[in-house]
């Protein structure tokens, strides 16, 4: 469909058959394994509210973090749900590779006290982070939800 906004209409285009066929692998992205050190891993979800906004805590915590792993034995500690956007994870040194599943959410609203009805936004991201446990791996894993890791 093509939107012709000046004419206020939608136009259907006929595409050749080969343009319509989709291979399932075409939409799959594969993240390379991040090498992490055995033992304690600091997970930081980086979130900075956009300019002119602030975290919305009028009705309780405005952030949420859910962490799990495949296999579940990868995490000796740190799995579960909480409201901080950081977490200390304890990795089982016997499990040399796996995937960390991280889901983060943050709500922000306009930061103008004169505005009685501020516009609010929910920022949410899910990650599947393949990890490989090595002695030379990192001890901190930053994931960007919004803003920059500084």
HUUR-V564711 format. One record per residue. N is the residue number from 0. PSI is psi in whole degrees, 0 to 359 (NA if undefined). NEAR is the number of other ideal C-beta (glycine too) atoms within 10 Angstrom. D_FIRST is the distance of its C-alpha to the first C-alpha in Angstrom with 2 decimals. Layout:
# HUUR-V564711
n: {N | N}
psi: {PSI | PSI}
near: {NEAR | NEAR}
d_first: {D_FIRST | D_FIRST}
This chain:
# HUUR-V564711
n: {0 | 1 | 2 | 3 | 4 | 5 | 6 | 7 | 8 | 9 | 10 | 11 | 12 | 13 | 14 | 15 | 16 | 17 | 18 | 19 | 20 | 21 | 22 | 23 | 24 | 25 | 26 | 27 | 28 | 29 | 30 | 31 | 32 | 33 | 34 | 35 | 36 | 37 | 38 | 39 | 40 | 41 | 42 | 43 | 44 | 45 | 46 | 47 | 48 | 49 | 50 | 51 | 52 | 53 | 54 | 55 | 56 | 57 | 58 | 59 | 60 | 61 | 62 | 63 | 64 | 65 | 66 | 67 | 68 | 69 | 70 | 71 | 72 | 73 | 74 | 75 | 76 | 77 | 78 | 79 | 80 | 81 | 82 | 83 | 84 | 85 | 86 | 87 | 88 | 89 | 90 | 91 | 92 | 93 | 94 | 95 | 96 | 97 | 98 | 99 | 100 | 101 | 102 | 103 | 104 | 105 | 106 | 107 | 108 | 109 | 110 | 111 | 112 | 113 | 114 | 115 | 116 | 117 | 118 | 119 | 120 | 121 | 122 | 123 | 124 | 125 | 126 | 127 | 128 | 129 | 130 | 131 | 132 | 133 | 134 | 135 | 136 | 137 | 138 | 139 | 140 | 141 | 142 | 143 | 144 | 145 | 146 | 147 | 148 | 149}
psi: {142 | 133 | 121 | 89 | 325 | 330 | 356 | 51 | 162 | 140 | 131 | 132 | 138 | 125 | 150 | 151 | 319 | 338 | 340 | 337 | 137 | 129 | 135 | 329 | 342 | 335 | 9 | 128 | 140 | 115 | 135 | 151 | 135 | 128 | 122 | 150 | 150 | 157 | 234 | 132 | 126 | 119 | 122 | 118 | 116 | 122 | 124 | 123 | 141 | 158 | 132 | 4 | 164 | 163 | 137 | 104 | 25 | 329 | 23 | 191 | 139 | 4 | 157 | 141 | 129 | 128 | 134 | 180 | 159 | 120 | 157 | 334 | 346 | 322 | 116 | 335 | 152 | 353 | 156 | 191 | 144 | 180 | 352 | 147 | 25 | 159 | 140 | 119 | 137 | 115 | 140 | 118 | 344 | 339 | 113 | 345 | 158 | 196 | 129 | 127 | 119 | 129 | 126 | 147 | 142 | 138 | 131 | 151 | 162 | 140 | 54 | 105 | 338 | 344 | 109 | 331 | 78 | 150 | 134 | 154 | 144 | 127 | 126 | 142 | 142 | 135 | 145 | 105 | 107 | 134 | 150 | 123 | 116 | 154 | 330 | 8 | 170 | 156 | 0 | 134 | 103 | 135 | 130 | 117 | 315 | 140 | 200 | 146 | 112 | NA}
near: {6 | 8 | 10 | 9 | 6 | 6 | 8 | 7 | 9 | 9 | 9 | 7 | 6 | 6 | 8 | 7 | 6 | 6 | 8 | 8 | 8 | 8 | 7 | 6 | 7 | 7 | 7 | 7 | 5 | 8 | 10 | 7 | 16 | 14 | 14 | 23 | 16 | 17 | 13 | 14 | 23 | 14 | 21 | 15 | 25 | 16 | 20 | 16 | 20 | 13 | 6 | 12 | 20 | 14 | 16 | 21 | 11 | 10 | 7 | 8 | 13 | 21 | 20 | 17 | 21 | 15 | 19 | 16 | 21 | 13 | 11 | 11 | 11 | 22 | 22 | 15 | 12 | 19 | 17 | 11 | 10 | 14 | 11 | 11 | 18 | 13 | 20 | 10 | 22 | 15 | 24 | 18 | 12 | 10 | 17 | 13 | 14 | 21 | 17 | 25 | 16 | 22 | 15 | 23 | 19 | 23 | 21 | 23 | 20 | 17 | 15 | 12 | 7 | 5 | 10 | 6 | 7 | 17 | 11 | 13 | 14 | 10 | 18 | 11 | 15 | 10 | 16 | 12 | 17 | 14 | 23 | 13 | 21 | 14 | 8 | 7 | 17 | 14 | 11 | 13 | 20 | 14 | 18 | 15 | 19 | 17 | 12 | 8 | 10 | 6}
d_first: {0.00 | 3.76 | 6.61 | 9.57 | 12.25 | 15.18 | 14.17 | 13.09 | 10.07 | 6.38 | 5.52 | 4.55 | 5.99 | 8.99 | 10.31 | 14.07 | 15.63 | 17.23 | 14.09 | 12.98 | 16.55 | 17.54 | 21.17 | 22.41 | 24.59 | 21.74 | 21.12 | 24.83 | 26.78 | 30.52 | 32.67 | 36.10 | 39.06 | 40.74 | 44.49 | 46.23 | 49.95 | 51.65 | 52.82 | 51.34 | 47.81 | 46.63 | 42.96 | 41.61 | 38.19 | 37.84 | 36.43 | 36.96 | 35.44 | 33.32 | 35.28 | 36.22 | 35.84 | 38.34 | 38.50 | 38.41 | 41.55 | 42.24 | 41.78 | 42.99 | 41.87 | 38.50 | 38.11 | 37.99 | 38.46 | 38.40 | 39.86 | 40.48 | 40.92 | 40.71 | 43.40 | 44.71 | 48.05 | 46.66 | 47.16 | 50.72 | 49.86 | 47.06 | 44.59 | 43.34 | 41.84 | 43.07 | 42.24 | 43.28 | 40.76 | 43.40 | 45.28 | 48.19 | 47.42 | 50.27 | 49.37 | 51.46 | 53.03 | 53.33 | 49.54 | 48.48 | 44.69 | 41.91 | 38.82 | 38.96 | 36.31 | 35.87 | 33.81 | 34.25 | 33.25 | 34.35 | 33.83 | 34.36 | 34.66 | 35.28 | 38.86 | 40.06 | 42.96 | 42.68 | 39.20 | 39.93 | 36.37 | 35.01 | 31.40 | 31.43 | 29.29 | 29.48 | 29.30 | 29.14 | 29.15 | 30.21 | 31.89 | 33.34 | 35.97 | 37.85 | 41.44 | 44.47 | 47.84 | 50.11 | 53.17 | 51.53 | 48.37 | 47.31 | 48.63 | 45.70 | 42.00 | 39.83 | 36.20 | 34.16 | 32.37 | 32.37 | 34.71 | 36.96 | 39.73 | 42.85}
